[in-house]
Amino acid sequence: MGNSQEFSPLDAVGQWLKSSLSQDLRRLQKEILRWLEPSRFYSNFDSL
């Protein structure tokens, strides 16, 4: 590990995994919140 400018492909994969995973987690969190609090999202249909 002498050269600090050396770029490891694992670093790139790790960065990509981190960013895509965090996006998926945010989407999943939104879905879960929608399941847990449907009234907040579907309150428009209460009057039907």
Secondary structure, 3 states (H helix, E strand, C coil): CCCCCCCCHHHHHHHHHHHHHHHHHHHHHHHHHHHHCHHHHHHHHHHC
